[in-house]
Amino acid sequence: MEHSSNRVALVTGSARRIGAQLVRRLHSEGLHVILHYNGSRDAAQVIADELNSTRKDSITIIQFDLLDIDQLDTFAKKVLSIWGRLDVLVNNASTFYPTPMQDISMEQWHDLVGVNLQAPLFLTKALAPSLAKTKGCIVNIVDIHSDRPLKGYTIYCIAKAGLAMLTKSLARELAPGVRVNGVSPGAIMWPEIEDYEPMHQEIIERTALKREGNPTDIADTVWFLVNSADYITGQIIAVDGGRTLSN
């Protein structure tokens, strides 16, 4: 496998939370990383400054609204112009909020499906030729609720279920040149929404390990798929403390 210092990764939605941990982990393994953000410029710049201070010119930040589908090809070209190649694409960007059936709107549909499913599809389409040149890989950050619906979050669950099938479909479409896998987080880093604490405690209680995970658990799994899984494609690994073992 090619030395890490020559490889380039793009992580979408990576200024904060799990995405930021993914950036830190890939960078710590020697990759150059393109940190994509939409609205969190200050947080993105803090990470870039910190990591560039340890390894000069190894992190670049790039702003883009993934819902702007007409400009996505332009965004992809800008990504490729930074270091002239791409080896790893992590589709991490996500939106998450409740959509009770009686209140569902087309705006919510376009937002949740747009970020969680449409963007990974069309970004992959734009970047697949470059990934094929480097024998690269894609990791999609899915969700255990892609398979087990979460009450009140119908559109989000639909979008993540689509992302799970997209992962498997692209693994067939892009083989043998590009591997495509997914990671499904479970009880890890809770949504920043009100009134989530009761659900938080209930989910932890339903995990086999009786504790919540950490973003590093996701980063470790992503790194495994990127670096040590040359014969794995089309798979989705649940990192959920055994949550999916229970009802």
N, C-alpha and C positions, 0 to 999 in steps of 0.2 A: 504494500500500500504506500502511496505517495506520502512523503513527509508532511506533517501537519502544517508546518510553517509556510508551505506553498499553497495551502488550501484556503478557500474563501467560503464563508457561510452568510446567508441572509436569514435573519429571524424577524418575522413580522410581528408588530405589536409588542415590542420588546423593551420599552422604556421602563416598565414597572412590573411588579409581581412575578409570575412564573417566567415570563419572557425575559426579564432582566437577569434572572438566574441562569437561563439558557445561554444568554450572551456571555455571562461571566464564565460559565463552564467551558464553552467552546473556545473562548479566548485563552483560558488557562491551559488548554491542551495545545496551544500554538497556532490556532487558526486566526486568520484575519476575519473580522466580523463586521457586517453591515447591519446596523441597528435601525430598524424601521420604526417610526412612530407616526401618529396622526396629530394628537393635540398636546402630548406631554413633552414638549421640547426641552424644558428645563431639566426634567428628570433624565432625558436622553443625554443631554450635554454633560451632566454630572458623571454618568457612567463612562462616557467617552473620555472625558478629561482624566478620570481616575485610571482607566485601563491604558490609555495612551501614555500616561506617565510611567507605566511599568514596561511598556513596549511601544516605542514611537511609531506613529502612523499605522496602528494595527486595528483601530476602530474608526468607522465612519458612521455618522448618523444621516438619515434621509427621511424627509417628511413626505407623506402621501396619504390621501384619503382613499382607502381601498374600495369605497363605493363609487368612485369616479371611474367607472369601467371603460369609458372612452379614452382615458389617458393611461390605461394600465400598460399598454405596450411601450409608451414613452417612459414610464416608470421603470419597466424591465430593462430598457436600453440604458437608462441612467445607472441602474444597479451594475450592469455588465461593464460600463465604462470606468468604474472606480478602480478595479484591479484587473480587468480584462478577462475574467473568468468567474465561474461559480461552481462550487463543488457540493454545497449543502443548502437546501431550502427547508426552513422550518416554518410551516404555516401555523403560527401561534395566535395571531390576532383574533379576537373574539368579542362579541357583545353578548351580554346576559342580563335579562330582566324578565319579570313575570308578564305573561300575556293571558289573563283569564279569558275564557272563550267569549263571554258576553261583551268584552271590551276590545277584542282583537281588531286592529286596523291594518290597512294596506301599507301604511308607513312603517309599522312595526314589522310586517312581513318583509318588506324590501330591506330594512335595516338588518334584521337578524339573519335572514337567508343570504343577504348580500355579503356581509362580513364573514359569516361562519362557513359558507358553502360556495357562493359564486366567486368570491375573490380567490380562494385557493385553487379552484378549477382554472380560471383564466390566467392567474399568475403562473401556474404550472405550465399552461399552454405556451405562454410567452417565453418561459425560461428553460423548457425541456430540451431544446436543441443544444443549449450551452451545457446543461447538466450531462447530456449524453456524451459530449466531447471529453468531459473529465471523468466519465464513469461515476457520476455523482449519485446523490441520494436525496430523497424527500422524506421528511417526517411531519405528519399532520398531528396536531394536538386536538384530539377528539374529546370524548367525555363519556363516563360510564352511563350517563343518561341518554346516550345515543341508542342504547339498547333497552334501558329501563326508564320509561317516561316519568318525568317529575311533574306532579300535579300543578297546574297553573302556569306551566312553561311550555305550552304546546309548540309554539313556533321554534323556540330554541332547540327543543328535542328533535323536531323534524329536521332542522338544519344540521345538527350534529349527526343524526342518523344518515343524512345524505353524505356528510363528510366521511363517515365510516365506509360507505359503499364506494365513494369516490376514491378512497385510499386503495381499495381492492381492485377497482376498475383500472385505475392508473397503473397499478403494479403490472397488470396484463398488457395495457396499452404501451407502456414505456420499456418493457423488458425486451432484450436483455441489458440494454444500456444503462438504465436508471432503476435503482431500487426505490420502492415506495412503501413506507410503513407508517403506523400510527401509534400514539400513546394516549391512553384514556385515563386522565386523572380522576380520582375519587375524592376522598375527604382531605383535600389539600387546598389551602389558601381560599378562604371563604369570600363570596361576593361582597362587594361594598354597598350593600343595600340594607335598608331598615328592616327590622323584624325578622332577621334571618337566624337569630340565636337559637330559638326552639328547634328549628330544622337542623341546625348545626349539631346540637347535642344528640338529636335522634339519629343522625347519620353516623356519628362516631359510635354510638351504642350498637349500631348494626354492622360495624366492621368486625371481622374476626380478630383483629389485633387490638381492638378497643382503644385506639388512639388515632389522632389525625397524622397525616403525613406532612412532608416538607417539600418546598419547591426543589430542593436538591435531589429528592427521590425521582422527580420528573427529569431533571437534568442528567442524572446518572443513566436513566433508561434511554434518553435521547442519544447520549454519547455512545452507549452500547450499540444502538442501531446504526449510528453513523460510522463507528470505528471498528466494531468487532462482530459484525453480522453480515458478512459478505454473501452468505447463502440464505439470507432471510429477506423475503419481500412479500407484500400483500398481507402482512400481519398487524394486528392491533393489540398492544400489550396494556392490560389494565393495571394501573398502579393505584390500588384502592384499599390496601390493608385487608383484602378479603371481603369488601363490601358486597360484591356481586355474588358471594356464596349464600347470602341470606335473602329472605323475601323482602 
